Amino acid sequence: MTAPFLQGQFLSDAKQSVPLHVYQLVAHAGIQGAGGAVVTGNMWLGLLEWLAHTTIDVAKVRGKTIFAQD
């Protein structure tokens, strides 16, 4: 379960619907990546978090992984 300020119900519902809503998924992962960059003070780690989170969420939406593995 994600904190509501990181992913509201709209983003949660939209990124899980078929066909895949890329804009909402990338926006959610971008919020996570920006948070990682702020916390670590490193833009590159933030970008890495953004890419990793996007990849994991795409796999989750497509049924290749489950929430527990996220």
C-alpha positions as CSV (number, residue, x, y, z in Angstrom):
1,M,0.0,0.0,0.0
2,T,1.5,3.3,-1.1
3,A,1.1,6.5,0.9
4,P,-1.7,8.6,-0.6
5,F,0.6,11.6,-1.2
6,L,2.9,9.4,-3.4
7,Q,0.1,7.7,-5.3
8,G,-3.5,8.7,-5.2
9,Q,-6.4,6.5,-6.1
10,F,-6.6,7.9,-9.6
11,L,-3.0,6.9,-10.4
12,S,-3.4,3.6,-8.7
13,D,-6.5,2.7,-10.8
14,A,-5.2,4.2,-14.0
15,K,-1.9,2.5,-14.1
16,Q,-3.4,-0.9,-13.5
17,S,-6.0,-0.7,-16.2
18,V,-5.7,-2.3,-19.6
19,P,-4.5,-1.0,-22.0
20,L,-1.5,0.2,-19.9
21,H,-1.7,3.9,-19.2
22,V,1.9,4.8,-19.6
23,Y,1.5,8.5,-18.6
24,Q,0.1,7.7,-15.2
25,L,2.6,4.9,-14.6
26,V,5.6,7.1,-15.5
27,A,4.2,9.9,-13.4
28,H,3.9,7.7,-10.3
29,A,7.4,6.3,-10.8
30,G,8.7,9.9,-11.3
31,I,7.2,10.9,-8.0
32,Q,9.1,7.9,-6.4
33,G,12.3,8.8,-8.3
34,A,12.1,12.5,-7.3
35,G,11.7,11.5,-3.7
36,G,14.7,9.2,-3.9
37,A,16.7,12.1,-5.4
38,V,15.7,14.5,-2.6
39,V,16.4,12.0,0.1
40,T,19.8,10.9,-1.2
41,G,20.8,14.3,-2.7
42,N,21.8,12.4,-5.8
43,M,20.0,13.0,-9.1
44,W,21.4,9.9,-10.7
45,L,20.0,7.6,-7.9
46,G,16.7,9.3,-8.4
47,L,16.8,8.6,-12.1
48,L,17.8,5.0,-11.4
49,E,14.9,4.7,-8.9
50,W,12.5,6.1,-11.6
51,L,13.6,3.6,-14.2
52,A,13.6,0.6,-11.8
53,H,10.1,1.5,-10.4
54,T,8.7,1.9,-13.9
55,T,10.1,-1.4,-15.0
56,I,8.8,-3.2,-11.9
57,D,5.3,-1.6,-12.1
58,V,5.0,-2.5,-15.8
59,A,5.9,-6.1,-15.0
60,K,3.3,-6.1,-12.1
61,V,0.5,-4.7,-14.4
62,R,1.3,-7.3,-17.0
63,G,1.1,-10.1,-14.4
64,K,4.8,-11.1,-14.5
65,T,5.3,-10.2,-10.8
66,I,3.2,-9.7,-7.8
67,F,2.7,-6.9,-5.3
68,A,4.8,-8.7,-2.6
69,Q,7.8,-8.8,-5.0
70,D,7.5,-5.1,-5.7
